[in-house]
Amino acid sequence: MGERMLVYSYDKDGNYLGSFEPRLDPRSTEKAGYPVYASYDNTTQVAPPELGADEVAVFNKYTEKWTVKKSLKGRHKLNLNTGYVFEITDDAPLKSYELLLEKELYEEFKVNPDKYMIKDKKLVDISKTQEYQNRVDRKAYEQLIKEATVKYDAFLETPVTYMGHNYLPRYSDDYAILLNRSNFPVVIWDCTGLKSRQMTKSDLQSLKSYLDELIDEAYQDKKNKIKSYKEAISKLGE
């Protein structure tokens, strides 16, 4: 029995994919008097070299030779146009707008992307610059607004049911708000005199002012903590 005929396939970038036995062409074989096999795109009869771990063979169809390079599968690349990071799932060459991230850099960037800026197609550490401090402050401010908004929404959207009626949590020591079926505040309840009355525009404004105070208090508390944190950090650097 003769030796098996194998062809070796590669993708559009020349990366080795695998081998297979080509189909014998009976008509061409009979006419030629020797085995003639079907031809396939992106294949060669030149066997690739043996590969080590994390290596890939790349075929050059012009020189009909294989070269060996490191495989990037499982590593990560940064899109320089968008700032997004992707896992590399194939051995296609990196595009001009893609940057390979070393493992240590990728881990740092994943934890704290604000620490870096894309400049001249590189990822630059800006942790000791004012720009980085501005980013930290902006993120802290956004978090404050988010927390205050959640608190505001929870205050408005979590009524308390008592005696068949819905009440908002008390917005002072003496009053609660009676809601209608749409959870819209329409009646103010005097907890001291155990009586209710229709809510006026003045009452609504008072409620709004109280909720605004809640937000201001939450913001100021966080702001003071941020200030203390900055002062502590600056003292460490002295």
N, C-alpha and C positions, 0 to 999 in steps of 0.2 A: 504493500500500500504506500503511495507516494506521500510526500510531506504536505501538510495542510497549507492551503493558500490563504493568507490573511491580508486584509487591507486595514489601514489605521485612519480613523476619522478625526476631524478637528472642526472647531466652530469657526465663525466668520473672522474671529481674531487670531486664529491659529492654535487655540488651546486644545490639547489632546482630549478626546472624548472617550475613545475605546476602540476595540478591534472587532472584526466580524469576517466570516467567510463569504466571499463574493459569489454570485450566481454564475454558473458556467453557461456560456452562450453556445448552444449546440450547433447552430448553423455556421457561425464563424469558426468554431473548432473543427468542424468537418471540412470546411473550405481550406483552412490553413494547415490542417494536418497535425496540429498540436493544441493543447488547451488554451482557449481564449475566454476570458472572463468579462462579465458586464462591467462597465465603468460607472463610477459614482462621483458626484460633486464632493469637494472638500474631503478627499481621501488620498492616501499615498500608500505605496508598498514599502516605503522606508520605515523600518521599525523605530519607535522612539527609544531614547536611552532609559536606563533604570532610574527611578525617582526616589528621593529620600522623603522624609516627613516634611510637610508644608512646601512641597515643590510641585511645579507643573511644567510639562513639556509644551513648547510652542513651535509650530511648524511654519517655515518660510517657504511658500510655494514657488518663489522665484529662484531661490538657491537650492530648494529641495533638501533642506537640512533642518534638524531639530535643535532648539536651544532650551536650556533649563533655567527657570526663574523661580523666585519665591512666590508661593500662592498667598493671596491676600484674603482669601475666604475667612469669614469669621471676625475680621478686623473691622474698623470703622472709618468712614470718610465724611468730611464736612463739605457741604455745598456752600461755596464761597458767596454765591448770589443770595441765598435765602437764610443761611446760618443754621440750617437743619443738619442733623447728623444721621447717617444711615449705616446699617450693617452691610458689609460687602458679602454678596451671596454668589458671585461668580468671579472669574479671572479676567474679565474684560479690562482693558487699560483704563486708567483714571482719565476723566475728561479734564479739559483745561481749567474748568471752574470747580474742580474737586480737589480736596486736600486730604492726604492720608494722615490719620491721627495715630501717633504712637500710643501704646496701651496706657502709659502713665498719664499722658496728656488727655486722653479720652476720659479716663476716670475723673480727673480734676474738672474737666469741662462739663461732664455730666452732673457733677455735684454743684458747681458754681459757674454757670455760663457767663454771668455778669462780670466775672474776673477777667474775661478775654474780649479782645476786639479784633475784627478782621481788618488787616492792613497790609497792602502790597502782597495780596494772596498768601498771607501768613496769619497765624493765630498769635496775637501779641498779648502778653500778660500786662494788664493795666492796674493791678491791685494796689499800687502805690501812687496812683494818680487821682486828681480831683474828679475826673470822669467816673472812675469806679465808685468814689464816695457818693457822687450824684445818683448813680444807679441804685446804690444801697438805700439812700434816703428816699428815692422815688418808690422803690419797692415797699419800703416800710410804710410810706404814706398810703399807697394803694391797699396795703393790708389793713391799715386803720379804717379806711373808708369801707372796705369789705366787711369788717367785723361790726362796724357801726350800723351798716345797712342791714346786716343779718339781725342785729339787736332791734333795730327799728321795725323790720318786717315781723319779727317774732312778737313784738309788743302789739302790733296792729292785728295780727292774724291768729292769735291764740286766745280766743275768748274763754271766759269761765262761765259755766252754766250753773245757775242758782234759781230755784223755785220756777223752773220752766223758762227762764230768761237767760240770754247770753250777756255776759259782762266782760268788758276789757279789764285787765289787771288794774288796780287802783293807780291813778296817776298823781294822787296826793294822799295824805293821811285821811282825808275826809270824803273823798269822792271816788266813784267808779262810773263807768260809762255803760249805759244800756244800749245794746245793738238791736237793729231790726233784723228781719230774716236774711237780708243781703249782707249782714255784718257791717252795716253802715251806722256810725254813732248818731243816734237821734235824741236820746234822753240822757240827762245827767242825773245820777243818783246821789243824794246827800246821805252819807253813811251815818252822820251824827244825828240828823233829825228824822231818819228813816222815811224820807219822802223823795219823790222824783219830780222833775219838771222838764219841759221840752228844752233841748239843747239850742242855745243861741249861737249866732256867729261869733260872739265874744268867747263862748265856751270852746268852740272849735279852735279859735286862735290860741286860747290858753292851752288846749291839748297839744297843738302843734308846737307851741313854745316849749312845753315840757319835754316832748319827744326830741326836739332839737337840743335841749339841755343834756339829755341822755347821751346823745351822739357827741356833743362837745366834751362831756366828762370822760367818755371812753377814749376820745382822741387825745385829750390832754394827759390822761393817765399813761397812755402808750408813748406819747411824745416825751414825757418826763423820763420814762424808762430808757428810751433811745438816747436821750441826752446824758443820762447817768452812764450808760454803756460806752458812749463816745469818750466821756471824761475818763473812765477807767482804762480804756484802751490807750488814750494819749499819755496817761501816767505810766503805763507799762513801757512806753517808748522813751521815757525821760532817762 
